[in-house]
């Protein structure tokens, strides 16, 4: 039994016939497995991620409010847990650990998927993995950190049967 729960909310721009909740559960678990905190997905403590699949307009507003960038972006992450909390997940009967929120923009995600000629679900899974790694403290502000995060993304996506999204970009 996994202790990882992904609370998902998708608005009307995201095709409701697609199993977004199942994809999100698999993508976030794969990202956690490739992080320095793999115990988060299988430990004794409940762990939650909130995922919102929404419009470009909604993401643009959040991006402007929280990052000072008045434009939509593909994914935003809002980490809540501190590093010491990430290491302390095996506390029996401890309170639920909220890792944070991930928000994906439908228009940007769809345009990027079309541009890369990959299925929307594969690209959305990549963004979910990317966002989850941000919740766990990974970033790409310098070359070393970016290479580490990218390698973790590629390994997580391989767990999902998704090809390396960076291979053709080089």
N, C-alpha and C positions, 0 to 999 in steps of 0.2 A: 504494500500500500504506500503510495507516495504521499508525502506531507506537503507537496507543492500544489498550491491552488492558483489558477489564473482566473481572475474575475474579469470577464470581458463584456464590453458594451460596444455594439456596432450600430451606426446609424444607417439610414436608408440608402446612402451612396455605396455601401458595401453589399454585394450580392448575398442575400440571406440563405441561398441554397448551398453555399459553400460552408463547409464545416470549420469555421474560423476558430471556434473554441478548442476543438481537437488539435488543429494545427498549432495554435498558440501554446497549448499544453506541451506538445512535443518539441516545439522550437525553443521555448524557454528552458525546458529540462535539458535539452542538448547543449544550450549555452552554459548552463550551470555546470553540467558534467565536464565541460572543457575549461572551466574557470579554476581558480585556486580554492574554490569553496564547493566541491562536488557534493559534500555531505548535506548541503541545503535541500537537495531534492529528495533525499532518502533518510534524513535524520529524524529524531524523535519530536522535533518541534514543528508546528504548523508554520509554513512560509507562504506568503501571498504576494502576487504581482497583480496590479490593476492595468488592464489593457483597454484602450479606447481606440476604436477604428472610426474615423470621422472625416469630415470634409477639409479641403484645403483652407477654407475660410476660418474654420475653427482652429486649425493648427497655426495659421497666420496670426490670429489673435493671441494665442498662447506664446508664439515665438516673439511677438512684439512685446508682450507683457513681461516675459521672463528672461529673454535674451537680448532685447532691444533691437531685434531684426524684424522689420515690418514686411515679411514675405513668408509664404508657406515653405515648409521643408518636409522631407520625407518622414522623418521620425524625431520625436522629442522624448527624452527620458528625464524623469524627476526622481532621483534616488532619495530614499528616506533612511535606510539603515546605515549605521556607522560600521567601520571595519571590525571593531571589537565585537559588535553584535553578529557579524557574519561568521566569526570564528566560534561563537558561543551558541550554536543552534542545537546542541544535544542536551540542553537543559531540559530534563524531564518536566513535563507539565508547565513549561514556561509559556509566557504569553506569545500569541502569534507574532511572527516577525514579518512586518510589511516592508518588502524590498523597495517598492516605489511604483511609479506610474510610467507607462509607455503609451505614446500617442502616435498613431500613423495617419497620414493624410492620403485619402483615396486618389485624388487627381494626380498628385506628384508620384505616388507609388505606381499607379497605372501607367503614367507616361514613361517612367524609368523602366518598367518591365517591358513595355513596347519597344523602347529604344534599345534595350539589351536583347530583345527577342527571346524573352523567357516568360514562362507562365506567371500571371499575377500572384498566384499562391506561392510560388518559389521565391519571388522577390519579397513578398510580404513576410515570409518565413525568415528571410535574410535580415530584414529590418527588425523583426522581433528578436532574433539572436543578437543583433547589434545593440538594440535597446537594452536587452537584459544584461549584456556585458557592461554597458554604461552604469546600470544599477549596482553592479558589483565592483565599481571603482575603476574599470578600464576606460582608457581614453586614447585619443590619437592626435595629441597636440605636438608631439615630436616624432621623429622617424622611428626610434626604437619602440616607443609605446604603440605607434601605429602598426608596425610590423608584428608585434606581439598580439595585438587585438585582431588584426587581420588573420593571422594563423589560427587563432582560437575560433574565429568565425568560420573559416574554411573547414576545420575539423568538426565543428558542431553541425554545419550543413551536410557534411559527408555522412554523419549519423542519420540524417533525414533523407539521404539518397539524392541530395541536391548538389549539382556540379559547382566547382569553384567559380564564384562570380567574378573573381579578379583575373582569372586566366586570360581572357580575351581582352582585358583592359590594358594589357602591357604591350 
